[in-house]
């Protein structure tokens, strides 16, 4: 109780100059929209969806860079600066791996549909949606944000399991060249899940500090 009173006193003395929760929320929304498009691309393989994913990635970079520049220029922040920087960075990497998957799939000529692409997209979108829901309420209601964490964790676990299933099938593929090309994309899809997991770790640390 005394610790919370101390935090409130310090917050009142040095109020945050910018709404970092809203800035983080804006980046999260862009990421959510980008992964939604990416999941559709993994299922349908439409060129227009691929282009939209790349556009969303640029928008996410702009949002992240704006947050970082504001962070550097600000005297006070509502939560730890390092945590703000870290979660913004990990969110950005989720979409970066989606972008790289699109570009490599085109370069390696393993465009959708391919085995397991849709599963990866489904799990990744479920996790990012829950992550975005958690970020949306973190400033006003961190306890509510906490309730979304298990959903993201499960989605990350499902991505890992899908990846290991892919490796088993790749090992049985008679066309070695095709197997290697598919495995490269599977690895990027798995890494998108890893970045989502890392973003969740940072978010959970923030929640624990706020509750």
ABEGO torsion letter per residue (X at the ends): XAAAAAAAAAAAABBBABBAAAAAAAAAAAAAAAAAAAAAAAAAGBAAAAAAAAAAAAAAAAAAAAAAAAAAABABBABBAAAAAAAAAAAAAAAAAAAAAAAAAAAAGBBOBBBGAAAAAAAAAAAAAAAAAAAAAAAABAAAAAAAAAAAAAAAAAAAAAAAAAAAAAAABABAAAAAAAAAAAAAAAAAAAAAAAAAAAAAAAAAAAX
